[in-house]
């Protein structure tokens, strides 16, 4: 037994002090069947654990993977936006986890309150899910920082950090689409326009799925250089599409003003939620008012195009007199909300997109991969976006009748 422990000690000493980095990397190559460095990290750690168990078999001792091997595996992982967390990430991750859990409760509270009043604004529910995913991403990052060998936890954390980068622009685009339809009820309600919007949403969903699959393949399987490059290209393509996608909201708002309303827009009948009397922070619509007003619309006007409310700019409506009497509701601030939120999200997406084209390992990574960059882009900037949504009462500004 003592002789076996002595041999084990000699072996661990060689790993930590004798073998060169190139020799250990050569062992990695052999164990992975010649796979590209940075792939199959989960399988590689499993093999390393099995090897250590093989060396200690019958000794009655438990020996973990030597720290040098762990550090080397981590050093040769592909550089990731936000980097691989350490104990230094616990504090900032905890702060943003708490912030986004608060946003989750606020968005959910607004949705429940509105729903109980018959005011159905499902974008608030979407923002609840987004905030929850973002909070869980930071929570899992805290868990991962305590043990780098928790590869599955780390993978889910990275996925949860990236998912909102596609989800949030999608919600922003829905707001912009409603604004466009208000300015151009004919074009905004055309089947070809609606089909195009649904197609864009579908493409983005496919892109997100594609990104998740590529990340999972990199971690769970040994890949040769060609297939490793393919997974990187998939992630690069998805980041470009998300970048373009995040700009569509501003493009749609710009098109609302560049493309002048037509005569048909002026003649079409619209249905506005004229019972909304304020966009104030503490204002909520009267209970059951939406359903009551819907019942009051005569059958001859049921075909009216549903649009958001404003007394500043409207066409013929189902309740023209009531809309005209609403003197104070304007949509100027709505443009500012969409523009600023889109810009902030776009900045974060630019940084992440650029990082996917920098082909580096962790040990040589550039400043763009530093955790502080990610915390600013996905934490601080998105905090501002959520405050704009809540304080700007998008649940009132961008509500259209059911």
Protein Blocks (a to p, Z undefined) as FASTA:
>chain_A
ZZmmmmmmmmmmmmmmmpcfklmmmmmmmmnnopaehiaklmmmmmmmmmmmmmmgonlp
acdddfklmmmmmmmgccdehiaadfklmmmmmmmmmmmmmmmmmmmmmmmmmmmnopac
fklmmmmmmmmmmmmmmmmmmmmmmomklmmlmmmmmmmmmmmmmmmmmmmmmmmmmmmm
mmmmmlmmpmklmmmmmmmmmmmmmmmmmmmmmmmmmmmpccdfklmmmmmmmmmmmmmm
mmmmmmmmmmmmmmmmmpccdfklmmpccdddfkbgbfcfkbccdehklmmmmmmpcfkl
mmpccddddfkbccddfblmlmmmmmkbccklmmmmmmmmmmmmmmmmmmmmmmmmmccd
fklccfklpmklmmmmmmmmmmmmmmmmmmnommlmmgccZZ
